[in-house]
Amino acid sequence: MRLRSADISARKLGDETIVLSLARSRYFAITGVGRRVFELLTDERSLDELIEVIVDEYDVTTAVARRDIEAFVGRLRDAQLLA
């Protein structure tokens, strides 16, 4: 999975990443670890790859990372931000 880069514009502002969905004319604010997952999705990544990176970079168990990343990716899909 990866971001629909042609359909979105994103900028880092302080502790947030502000995302504009050009297709849906909606804004999203991403904070915390979600910013890192969003950044990782600029390239093609599997769910397992995302989990591996987050577990390596943050103090979190694989189970917690999987739960949270699945939920976050689900929200990105619902917002039609993934290709």
C-alpha positions as CSV (number, residue, x, y, z in Angstrom):
1,M,0.0,0.0,0.0
2,R,1.1,3.6,-0.5
3,L,-0.3,7.1,-0.5
4,R,-2.2,8.5,-3.5
5,S,0.6,11.1,-3.9
6,A,-1.0,12.6,-7.0
7,D,-4.3,13.3,-5.1
8,I,-2.9,14.8,-1.8
9,S,-0.7,17.6,-0.6
10,A,1.0,17.4,2.8
11,R,3.0,19.8,4.9
12,K,4.6,19.5,8.3
13,L,3.6,22.2,10.7
14,G,5.1,22.0,14.1
15,D,4.0,18.7,15.7
16,E,1.4,18.0,13.0
17,T,1.3,16.9,9.3
18,I,-1.5,18.7,7.6
19,V,-2.9,16.8,4.6
20,L,-5.2,18.1,1.9
21,S,-7.1,15.6,-0.1
22,L,-7.4,17.2,-3.5
23,A,-9.9,14.7,-4.7
24,R,-12.3,15.2,-1.7
25,S,-11.4,18.8,-0.7
26,R,-10.8,17.7,2.9
27,Y,-8.1,18.5,5.4
28,F,-6.6,16.1,7.9
29,A,-4.2,16.7,10.7
30,I,-1.9,13.8,11.6
31,T,0.1,13.7,14.9
32,G,2.3,11.4,16.9
33,V,3.4,8.1,15.4
34,G,0.8,8.5,12.7
35,R,3.2,11.1,11.2
36,R,5.9,8.5,10.8
37,V,3.5,5.9,9.3
38,F,2.2,8.5,6.9
39,E,5.9,9.3,5.9
40,L,6.6,5.6,5.4
41,L,3.6,5.3,3.0
42,T,5.2,7.6,0.5
43,D,6.8,4.4,-0.7
44,E,5.1,1.0,-1.2
45,R,4.9,-0.8,2.1
46,S,3.2,-3.8,3.5
47,L,1.4,-3.8,6.8
48,D,4.1,-6.0,8.3
49,E,6.9,-3.6,7.0
50,L,5.1,-0.7,8.7
51,I,4.8,-2.6,12.0
52,E,8.5,-3.7,11.9
53,V,9.7,-0.1,11.4
54,I,7.5,1.3,14.2
55,V,8.5,-1.5,16.6
56,D,12.2,-0.8,15.8
57,E,11.8,3.0,16.2
58,Y,9.4,3.3,19.2
59,D,9.0,1.6,22.5
60,V,5.9,-0.4,21.6
61,T,5.1,-4.1,21.3
62,T,4.3,-5.8,18.0
63,A,0.7,-6.4,19.1
64,V,0.1,-2.7,20.0
65,A,1.8,-1.5,16.9
66,R,-0.3,-3.8,14.7
67,R,-3.6,-2.7,16.3
68,D,-2.8,1.0,16.1
69,I,-1.4,0.8,12.5
70,E,-4.3,-1.2,11.3
71,A,-6.7,1.4,12.7
72,F,-4.7,4.3,11.3
73,V,-4.4,2.6,7.8
74,G,-8.2,2.0,8.0
75,R,-8.8,5.7,8.5
76,L,-6.5,6.5,5.6
77,R,-8.4,4.1,3.4
78,D,-11.8,5.6,4.5
79,A,-10.4,9.0,3.6
80,Q,-9.3,7.6,0.2
81,L,-5.7,8.6,0.8
82,L,-4.2,5.2,-0.2
83,A,-3.7,3.9,-3.7
